[in-house]
Amino acid sequence: MDKKFYSRSEPILLPYYPRLVFLSLLDLGHPEEQLFCGVDLSAEQLHDENYRLSIEQHERFILRALEVTDDPHLATRIGKMQDFSQANFALLTAANSGNIAKALRMIVRYNEILTRVFSIRTVETDDHAFMDIDSHLEHEAVLYFAMGAFVLFLDDFFVRVLKDAHLIERVEMTVPEPAGFAEVSAEFPFPVRFNHSRNRVYFYKGLLDRPMGQADPQTVRLLTEMSERQLVEAEAEMSLVGAVKSILIDQIASPPKLNQVAKMLGISDRGLRRKLAESGTTYQKILDSIRIKMGIKLLKETDEPISSIAYELGFSNASDFGRAFKRCSGLSPSSVRSGAVVQESKDQSH
């Protein structure tokens, strides 16, 4: 394959972090065909700046990476291999924002550009400064990977400015402590605590006013304009996917066809298909995802007969529901009701 395809010299737009993971895994000697086996994704899509990964694609790709490398602490290795700070217009904008507090605000503002697996916000009180992180991920292994990668990136991003200090005071994660963490804990230059009620990154408040290098005003203005343009595009796409999900959730017992949803949204059938494809998904995938998530909840939290759940989710009979459920989750509805874990089945499907 043409080496230019994997060039790291030009700024990376979207998708961002998954492409850097892919490049790192290639550097570690894992062949491309192995990395995408069983994953609804390709190297060409990762390279296409107009292609946006869905959260499900992102999660399955990271699950595949963890399986291929057999390394639950893969994020610590990848963090040493890539210079993330120069790879994205949004991060270049943050790096030239003036001081650390402003840079953190830029990272929060452009969160939709950098990743869709987290929603983040910064909070500053009289005593503390921290970042709350809401995860949209289902798998604990992927959440640990994503949190580890994110906090190591933040540390590296700001340590160049601070030189003699680390911005992060401590990190709290909702996941249990992963096996073998004691062997890699030294890779984190701050305490990492597990089994907390939320994902949170605490900062040393006294460092927030530290200045950062700033390019000339014209360059800063250009970077900001490009980042804002990407943000508008990303938000528009996510709002469209959200609108489709809302319609389907409201009418899940008798879900409308794609052409009916397109009419409700005021766009053409072809336009809806294209925009969903650009967001890394399809109408059917959205419908399947909603049905499976609602189905799992009903199977685990109610005593409703499986046939009744099938009708509630828009299936004509329990058999159709069972086939669709197993195709998407890897398990039968009855096995989920008896306590089987969908996550394990999805992992094996890779």
ZAMARGU-4260 file (C-alpha; in steps of 0.2 Angstrom, whole numbers, plus 5000, padded with zeros to 4 digits):
<rodrens>
0) 5000/5000/5000 | 5006/5018/4996 | 5016/5024/5011 | 5008/5041/5009 | 4992/5034/5015
5) 4999/5032/5032 | 5007/5049/5033 | 5008/5057/5050 | 5014/5074/5044 | 4998/5082/5039
10) 4985/5087/5053 | 4972/5074/5056 | 4954/5079/5055 | 4940/5066/5059 | 4941/5052/5065
15) 4955/5057/5076 | 4961/5045/5090 | 4956/5028/5082 | 4967/5032/5067 | 4982/5035/5079
20) 4978/5019/5088 | 4978/5010/5071 | 4995/5018/5066 | 5002/5013/5083 | 4996/4995/5081
25) 5004/4994/5063 | 5021/5001/5071 | 5019/4986/5084 | 5019/4974/5070 | 5000/4969/5069
30) 4994/4967/5051 | 4980/4978/5044 | 4969/4963/5040 | 4970/4957/5058 | 4965/4973/5065
35) 4949/4975/5056 | 4944/4957/5056 | 4926/4956/5062 | 4925/4975/5064 | 4913/4985/5053
40) 4927/4997/5048 | 4942/4999/5036 | 4958/5008/5035 | 4951/5018/5021 | 4937/5024/5032
45) 4949/5029/5046 | 4959/5039/5033 | 4944/5048/5026 | 4943/5065/5034 | 4924/5065/5030
50) 4920/5049/5038 | 4914/5050/5056 | 4915/5034/5067 | 4900/5030/5077 | 4902/5026/5096
55) 4899/5008/5092 | 4912/5007/5079 | 4925/5016/5090 | 4921/5004/5104 | 4922/4988/5093
60) 4938/4994/5085 | 4946/4996/5103 | 4940/4980/5108 | 4948/4972/5093 | 4964/4981/5097
65) 4964/4974/5115 | 4960/4957/5109 | 4974/4957/5096 | 4987/4964/5108 | 4981/4954/5123
70) 4986/4969/5133 | 4972/4978/5144 | 4985/4992/5147 | 4988/4996/5129 | 4984/5014/5131
75) 5000/5016/5141 | 5010/5009/5127 | 5001/5019/5113 | 5003/5035/5123 | 5022/5034/5122
80) 5022/5031/5103 | 5012/5046/5096 | 5013/5065/5098 | 4994/5069/5099 | 4996/5087/5102
85) 5001/5092/5084 | 4989/5080/5075 | 4973/5090/5076 | 4967/5108/5072 | 4957/5108/5088
90) 4972/5103/5099 | 4983/5116/5090 | 4969/5129/5094 | 4970/5124/5112 | 4989/5124/5112
95) 4989/5142/5106 | 4975/5148/5118 | 4985/5158/5130 | 4985/5149/5146 | 4981/5132/5154
100) 4964/5136/5159 | 4959/5142/5142 | 4967/5127/5134 | 4956/5116/5145 | 4941/5126/5140
105) 4945/5123/5121 | 4947/5104/5124 | 4930/5104/5132 | 4923/5115/5118 | 4930/5104/5104
110) 4926/5088/5112 | 4914/5082/5098 | 4929/5084/5086 | 4941/5074/5096 | 4930/5060/5102
115) 4912/5055/5103 | 4915/5042/5117 | 4915/5055/5131 | 4905/5071/5136 | 4916/5082/5147
120) 4915/5098/5157 | 4926/5107/5168 | 4922/5113/5186 | 4931/5126/5197 | 4926/5129/5215
125) 4935/5138/5229 | 4945/5122/5233 | 4946/5111/5218 | 4947/5111/5199 | 4942/5096/5190
130) 4935/5088/5174 | 4919/5077/5175 | 4919/5064/5161 | 4903/5056/5156 | 4906/5040/5146
135) 4895/5033/5132 | 4904/5017/5132 | 4897/5000/5137 | 4913/4989/5140 | 4923/4992/5155
140) 4939/4987/5146 | 4936/5000/5133 | 4932/5013/5146 | 4948/5010/5156 | 4958/5011/5139
145) 4949/5027/5134 | 4951/5035/5151 | 4969/5030/5152 | 4973/5036/5135 | 4964/5053/5139
150) 4973/5057/5155 | 4990/5052/5148 | 4987/5063/5134 | 4982/5078/5145 | 4997/5075/5156
155) 5009/5075/5140 | 5000/5090/5133 | 5003/5101/5148 | 5019/5094/5155 | 5028/5103/5140
160) 5022/5119/5147 | 5024/5115/5165 | 5041/5106/5164 | 5044/5104/5182 | 5026/5099/5187
165) 5011/5089/5182 | 4994/5097/5180 | 4984/5082/5185 | 4983/5079/5204 | 4973/5063/5203
170) 4961/5053/5193 | 4945/5043/5198 | 4937/5030/5187 | 4921/5020/5188 | 4928/5004/5182
175) 4936/4991/5194 | 4955/4990/5195 | 4960/4980/5180 | 4972/4965/5182 | 4990/4969/5182
180) 4988/4987/5185 | 5001/4987/5199 | 5014/4983/5185 | 5009/4998/5175 | 5004/5011/5188
185) 5021/5020/5187 | 5016/5025/5169 | 5003/5037/5177 | 5013/5051/5186 | 4998/5054/5197
190) 4987/5043/5208 | 4973/5033/5199 | 4958/5027/5209 | 4945/5014/5204 | 4927/5009/5208
195) 4922/5028/5210 | 4904/5034/5207 | 4910/5045/5192 | 4925/5048/5180 | 4934/5063/5186
200) 4951/5071/5183 | 4957/5083/5197 | 4969/5097/5193 | 4981/5107/5203 | 4971/5123/5204
205) 4987/5134/5206 | 4993/5129/5189 | 4978/5135/5179 | 4985/5152/5176 | 5001/5146/5169
210) 5004/5154/5152 | 5006/5143/5136 | 5015/5148/5120 | 5004/5157/5107 | 5006/5159/5089
215) 5003/5176/5080 | 4985/5182/5080 | 4982/5178/5062 | 4987/5160/5064 | 4977/5158/5080
220) 4962/5166/5071 | 4964/5153/5056 | 4965/5138/5068 | 4950/5144/5078 | 4940/5146/5062
225) 4945/5129/5056 | 4940/5121/5072 | 4924/5130/5073 | 4919/5124/5056 | 4923/5106/5061
230) 4913/5108/5077 | 4898/5114/5067 | 4899/5100/5055 | 4901/5087/5069 | 4887/5094/5080
235) 4875/5094/5064 | 4879/5076/5061 | 4876/5071/5079 | 4860/5080/5080 | 4854/5071/5065
240) 4858/5054/5072 | 4850/5060/5088 | 4834/5065/5079 | 4833/5048/5071 | 4835/5040/5087
245) 4822/5050/5096 | 4809/5046/5082 | 4813/5028/5083 | 4812/5027/5102 | 4796/5036/5102
250) 4788/5024/5089 | 4798/5008/5093 | 4782/4997/5094 | 4779/5002/5076 | 4795/5009/5069
255) 4793/5020/5053 | 4803/5016/5037 | 4818/5026/5032 | 4808/5036/5019 | 4795/5041/5033
260) 4809/5047/5045 | 4817/5057/5031 | 4800/5065/5027 | 4798/5069/5046 | 4816/5077/5046
265) 4813/5087/5030 | 4826/5079/5019 | 4827/5066/5005 | 4829/5048/5007 | 4846/5048/4999
270) 4851/5063/5009 | 4847/5054/5025 | 4856/5038/5020 | 4872/5049/5015 | 4872/5059/5031
275) 4870/5043/5042 | 4884/5035/5032 | 4895/5050/5035 | 4892/5048/5053 | 4898/5030/5053
280) 4881/5022/5054 | 4865/5017/5045 | 4846/5018/5048 | 4845/4999/5051 | 4860/5000/5063
285) 4852/5013/5073 | 4836/5004/5074 | 4845/4987/5079 | 4855/4996/5093 | 4839/5004/5100
290) 4830/4988/5100 | 4844/4978/5108 | 4848/4991/5122 | 4829/4992/5126 | 4828/4973/5125
295) 4842/4970/5137 | 4834/4982/5149 | 4817/4974/5148 | 4824/4956/5149 | 4835/4960/5165
300) 4823/4972/5174 | 4806/4965/5171 | 4797/4948/5171 | 4788/4952/5154 | 4786/4937/5143
305) 4799/4937/5129 | 4785/4937/5116 | 4778/4953/5124 | 4795/4961/5124 | 4796/4957/5105
310) 4780/4965/5101 | 4785/4981/5112 | 4800/4982/5101 | 4791/4981/5084 | 4794/4963/5080
315) 4779/4953/5074 | 4784/4937/5084 | 4796/4931/5097 | 4806/4921/5084 | 4810/4936/5073
320) 4815/4946/5089 | 4826/4931/5095 | 4835/4930/5078 | 4838/4949/5077 | 4844/4949/5095
325) 4856/4935/5093 | 4863/4943/5077 | 4867/4959/5085 | 4872/4954/5103 | 4878/4936/5100
330) 4866/4929/5113 | 4848/4923/5114 | 4835/4933/5124 | 4833/4919/5136 | 4851/4918/5140
335) 4852/4936/5144 | 4837/4934/5155 | 4846/4920/5164 | 4861/4931/5168 | 4873/4929/5153
340) 4883/4944/5149 | 4881/4952/5132 | 4899/4960/5133 | 4907/4943/5133 | 4898/4937/5118
345) 4902/4953/5108 | 4921/4951/5113 | 4921/4933/5106 | 4913/4938/5090 | 4929/4947/5085
</rodrens>
